[in-house]
Amino acid sequence: MKITFALLALCFSNAVYADVVRYPLPGNSTFPIAQAVEIPAGTTIVYHSGTIPAPANPEAERYSPEFWGDTKIQSLSVFDRIETSLSALKLGFGDVVKMTVFLVGVPELEGRLDFDGFMQAYTQYFGTAEQPNLPARSTVQVAGLAAPGMLVEIEVVLARPNSSD
């Protein structure tokens, strides 16, 4: 009886360790996000607070475009800071299942967000040969962020792989 119970428990516990399923965008789209991400029961979900950029040039006039940098530079800074934080949590970009990106509009685009600048940074971290896992993602334009001149804030939700030990 104990052996039967142990075998049943083992069979059911393997279902807990199923992989996260990432559904591609329809129509063979190559845009680097998932249409949806399915997380199996028993997976630990980690909600990571929004991350903002570090100043690109702390010697420049505080809050100026030179102080923060453009959307691409700020996005690279944010991804670098997220990577450091995730590493401390023993997670990585491959564990990101949902991302929300907040972008402030820029004067050179008549007040619209610099989506291309953001994507130039994003595609260095997601959809690469080294890190092919794509998150579900929303990108929204906001009127402003925590400090003047700041253009980018990103929050992520992660699925922590369960150890099978």
C-alpha positions as semicolon CSV with decimal commas, in nm:
position;residue;x (nm);y (nm);z (nm)
1;M;0,000;0,000;0,000
2;K;0,282;0,244;0,086
3;I;0,450;0,174;-0,248
4;T;0,126;0,240;-0,439
5;F;0,078;0,570;-0,253
6;A;0,440;0,669;-0,318
7;L;0,404;0,595;-0,692
8;L;0,079;0,792;-0,712
9;A;0,238;1,085;-0,527
10;L;0,535;1,076;-0,764
11;C;0,306;1,076;-1,070
12;F;0,104;1,370;-0,943
13;S;0,409;1,565;-0,827
14;N;0,561;1,548;-1,176
15;A;0,262;1,747;-1,302
16;V;0,361;2,026;-1,062
17;Y;0,698;2,057;-1,236
18;A;0,554;2,106;-1,584
19;D;0,709;2,377;-1,797
20;V;0,576;2,725;-1,849
21;V;0,402;2,739;-2,189
22;R;0,457;3,046;-2,406
23;Y;0,210;3,091;-2,690
24;P;0,348;3,271;-2,997
25;L;0,171;3,556;-3,169
26;P;-0,056;3,440;-3,451
27;G;0,031;3,451;-3,820
28;N;0,395;3,346;-3,777
29;S;0,473;3,689;-3,634
30;T;0,836;3,742;-3,542
31;F;0,758;4,029;-3,303
32;P;0,943;3,933;-2,982
33;I;0,659;3,891;-2,732
34;A;0,431;3,602;-2,641
35;Q;0,059;3,625;-2,707
36;A;0,003;3,449;-2,375
37;V;0,199;3,262;-2,110
38;E;0,057;2,968;-1,917
39;I;0,200;2,891;-1,575
40;P;0,146;2,544;-1,428
41;A;0,000;2,486;-1,084
42;G;0,255;2,479;-0,807
43;T;0,489;2,728;-0,974
44;T;0,603;3,016;-0,756
45;I;0,511;3,354;-0,900
46;V;0,738;3,649;-0,823
47;Y;0,610;4,005;-0,868
48;H;0,906;4,239;-0,920
49;S;0,849;4,609;-0,854
50;G;0,895;4,864;-1,127
51;T;1,257;4,950;-1,200
52;I;1,378;5,290;-1,314
53;P;1,706;5,389;-1,483
54;A;2,023;5,506;-1,318
55;P;2,149;5,844;-1,440
56;A;2,347;5,802;-1,762
57;N;2,569;6,099;-1,672
58;P;2,547;6,194;-1,304
59;E;2,778;6,492;-1,371
60;A;2,525;6,653;-1,609
61;E;2,260;6,899;-1,497
62;R;2,019;6,708;-1,272
63;Y;1,711;6,576;-1,457
64;S;1,832;6,702;-1,796
65;P;1,829;6,480;-2,107
66;E;2,206;6,443;-2,067
67;F;2,160;6,334;-1,705
68;W;1,919;6,051;-1,794
69;G;1,992;5,972;-2,159
70;D;1,739;5,890;-2,430
71;T;1,481;5,610;-2,425
72;K;1,726;5,346;-2,550
73;I;1,994;5,440;-2,296
74;Q;1,740;5,448;-2,013
75;S;1,592;5,115;-2,123
76;L;1,937;4,952;-2,128
77;S;1,997;5,089;-1,778
78;V;1,665;4,953;-1,653
79;F;1,731;4,607;-1,802
80;D;2,078;4,607;-1,646
81;R;1,932;4,697;-1,306
82;I;1,659;4,431;-1,340
83;E;1,921;4,172;-1,436
84;T;2,121;4,253;-1,122
85;S;1,811;4,228;-0,904
86;L;1,697;3,902;-1,063
87;S;2,040;3,750;-1,020
88;A;2,023;3,823;-0,647
89;L;1,687;3,642;-0,643
90;K;1,839;3,349;-0,834
91;L;1,621;3,427;-1,137
92;G;1,690;3,548;-1,489
93;F;1,522;3,706;-1,789
94;G;1,419;3,359;-1,908
95;D;1,191;3,339;-1,604
96;V;1,000;3,658;-1,696
97;V;0,642;3,570;-1,796
98;K;0,482;3,918;-1,797
99;M;0,625;4,264;-1,848
100;T;0,465;4,604;-1,824
101;V;0,662;4,891;-1,976
102;F;0,585;5,254;-1,893
103;L;0,728;5,507;-2,140
104;V;0,707;5,885;-2,135
105;G;0,664;6,068;-2,465
106;V;0,957;6,264;-2,607
107;P;0,962;6,605;-2,778
108;E;1,147;6,478;-3,085
109;L;0,850;6,247;-3,157
110;E;0,590;6,519;-3,098
111;G;0,518;6,386;-2,749
112;R;0,480;6,020;-2,849
113;L;0,673;5,742;-2,679
114;D;0,999;5,625;-2,839
115;F;0,896;5,265;-2,905
116;D;1,188;5,204;-3,142
117;G;1,440;5,320;-2,882
118;F;1,284;5,088;-2,626
119;M;1,280;4,793;-2,869
120;Q;1,650;4,843;-2,950
121;A;1,723;4,771;-2,584
122;Y;1,453;4,504;-2,531
123;T;1,574;4,287;-2,819
124;Q;1,917;4,264;-2,660
125;Y;1,758;4,071;-2,370
126;F;1,455;3,890;-2,516
127;G;1,415;3,674;-2,824
128;T;1,786;3,612;-2,863
129;A;1,957;3,279;-2,923
130;E;2,091;3,297;-2,566
131;Q;1,753;3,393;-2,415
132;P;1,461;3,293;-2,642
133;N;1,185;3,299;-2,375
134;L;0,937;3,573;-2,459
135;P;0,707;3,732;-2,200
136;A;0,353;3,852;-2,249
137;R;0,403;4,229;-2,257
138;S;0,216;4,558;-2,247
139;T;0,376;4,891;-2,333
140;V;0,195;5,207;-2,235
141;Q;0,263;5,578;-2,257
142;V;0,238;5,771;-1,933
143;A;0,246;6,144;-1,862
144;G;0,544;6,116;-1,630
145;L;0,743;5,902;-1,390
146;A;0,902;5,951;-1,048
147;A;1,157;6,214;-1,157
148;P;1,161;6,479;-1,429
149;G;1,329;6,356;-1,747
150;M;1,288;5,990;-1,660
151;L;1,142;5,811;-1,964
152;V;1,130;5,440;-1,872
153;E;1,001;5,218;-1,593
154;I;0,959;4,843;-1,628
155;E;0,794;4,591;-1,398
156;V;0,808;4,216;-1,445
157;V;0,634;3,906;-1,319
158;L;0,837;3,587;-1,307
159;A;0,771;3,216;-1,271
160;R;1,029;3,057;-1,042
161;P;1,111;2,707;-1,160
162;N;1,042;2,453;-0,890
163;S;1,331;2,232;-0,795
164;S;1,262;1,863;-0,826
165;D;1,478;1,773;-0,524
